[in-house]
Amino acid sequence: MADERQDLKPATRMVHAGTTRSAFGETSEAMFLTQGFVYDSAEAAEARFKGDDPGFVYSRYANPTVEMFEQRMCALEGAEAARATASGMAAVAASILCQVSAGDHVIAARALFGSCRWIVEQLLPRYGVETTLVDGTDPKAWERAVKPNTKLFFFESPTNPTLEIVDIAHVVAVARACGAKTVIDNVFATPLLQNPMVLGVDIVVYSTTKHIDGQGRCLGGVVLGPQDWVDEHLHDFFRHTGPSMSPFNAWVMLKGLETLPLRVAQQTKSAGAVADFLADHSAISRVVYPGRPDHPQANIVPKQMSGGSTLVAFDVKGGKRSAFAFANALEIVGISNNLGDAKSLITHPATTTHKNLSDQDRAELSIGGGTMRLSVGLEDAQDLIADLDRALAAAG
Ligand SMILES: *Cc1c(COP(=O)(O)O)cnc(C)c1O
C-alpha cells in the first residue's frame, strides 16, 4: 500500500503516507471531529484502557485524523514517533518541559523566535532550570557553556529573523560529548530543505502554522523524536497537560502536506530571485539569504541545507523611517508577522516580533531600524520584484 511504503520519494509520501480509511473507503482523509469513542462492551472499554486493545480512548490522547497527520510527518522527517500540538509554541514548550527537571541546565542559541526565548530566559528559571544563551554561530560558545548538569541544547537554524546558520553537526557533537539531548526548531528550514535527524539531532519541532499549513488558516505544531524518548518523556506529559491538536486543524495540515514539496520548491526559487534583486539594489545595505555566497555562514549552508529558505532578511538604507515608508508602499506584499504563507508577507522585527528585546539584545542579533524580514509566497516572482522595486523607489 502506498500509505506504508517507505521507499517512495517525499512528494509521493506527502500525498499518501499515514492514510487510514474508514469503512466508507473515502478518497480524501476523513475528519474525525470527535472527542471520544464508544466501546462494544464494558469489557472492551476495560481492555482499551489496559492497553490490551490498541484503539482510541480520548482525543486529548490521540485521534484518527491527528494520527494520520503525525504519521505523515514521521514519514517526511524520518522520525519514529510524533505528537501534534495546538500551536508551534505548545510543541516547543512540551519538547523542553517534558524532559528537564529543577537543577538541570539548558543551553540555547540567543537568536530564537521571541516566545521560545521567553521560555528559555523567563519560564525555565522559575522552575529551577538554569539556562545559558550563546551566540549560536560561534562554535566555541557552545563548548564554553557546558556545565556538569547540562541536559539539553535548544536552537533554530536558520534563525528568526536574520537567518543566521548554526552548525548543526557541531552542536550535536558537543551535546553528545556531555550526554545532553538536542532539540531543533526547524521552522525556517522546513522539513524539505533540512533534515536535522540525519545530522544527529534528537528531537525536531515545528510550528505547522507556517509552511505546513502554508495558506494561513490554522495554528498547529508537532514534536518528532525517537520512540523510546517519546515513550519515556513526552507520552505522559502530553496526555496530562493537554496541548493536543484539534482534528480539524490536523485535517487542514494533512492537506497542506500534500502540496508542501511543490510550494516550498517554488517559494525557495522565488526567494532566491528576490534576494538577488535586493542585493543589487542601491537602497539596500545588506541582504541575508542562506542560498547566496555572501551569507555570513555560506560555508556551513551546503553541509546541512538543500536550498536557501523561503525567507529573505535585508536592511533598507535610512533606518526605521525608510523601512516603514517602503513597507507602506508595497501593494502585493502584506505587512504581517506570519510566514510560510502562500501570500508574501513582510515584517519589521524591531517594532513587532522582537520589540520586547533590549536595544543591546537586538544589536547582538543585528536587528536594526532598517531590518526587514520577507516571507516569499506563491505569487509570480517578477510581480513581487516589481512591487519591491516600486516601493523602494517610493520610499526614496
Ligand atoms: C511561528 C514560530 C513559532 C511559534 O509557532 P506558533 O504556531 O505561532 O505557536 C516557533 N518557532 C518559530 C521559529 C516560529 O517561526
The ligand as an SDF file (V2000), in Angstrom:
LIG
                    3D

 15 15  0  0  0  0  0  0  0  0999 V2000
    5.9240   30.8130   14.4970 C   0  0  0  0  0  0  0  0  0  0  0  0
    7.0690   30.1720   15.1470 C   0  0  0  0  0  0  0  0  0  0  0  0
    6.9300   29.5370   16.3960 C   0  0  0  0  0  0  0  0  0  0  0  0
    5.6160   29.5210   17.1450 C   0  0  0  0  0  0  0  0  0  0  0  0
    4.6160   28.8940   16.4440 O   0  0  0  0  0  0  0  0  0  0  0  0
    3.0490   29.1660   16.6950 P   0  0  0  0  0  0  0  0  0  0  0  0
    2.3880   28.1840   15.8050 O   0  0  0  0  0  0  0  0  0  0  0  0
    2.8000   30.5870   16.3390 O   0  0  0  0  0  0  0  0  0  0  0  0
    2.8040   28.9190   18.1450 O   0  0  0  0  0  0  0  0  0  0  0  0
    8.0440   28.9580   16.9500 C   0  0  0  0  0  0  0  0  0  0  0  0
    9.2470   28.9880   16.3300 N   0  0  0  0  0  0  0  0  0  0  0  0
    9.4150   29.5980   15.1400 C   0  0  0  0  0  0  0  0  0  0  0  0
   10.7570   29.5990   14.5070 C   0  0  0  0  0  0  0  0  0  0  0  0
    8.3380   30.2030   14.5040 C   0  0  0  0  0  0  0  0  0  0  0  0
    8.5090   30.7990   13.3260 O   0  0  0  0  0  0  0  0  0  0  0  0
  1  2  1  0
  2  3  1  0
  2 14  2  0
  3  4  1  0
  3 10  2  0
  4  5  1  0
  5  6  1  0
  6  7  2  0
  6  8  1  0
  6  9  1  0
 10 11  1  0
 11 12  2  0
 12 13  1  0
 12 14  1  0
 14 15  1  0
M  END
$$$$
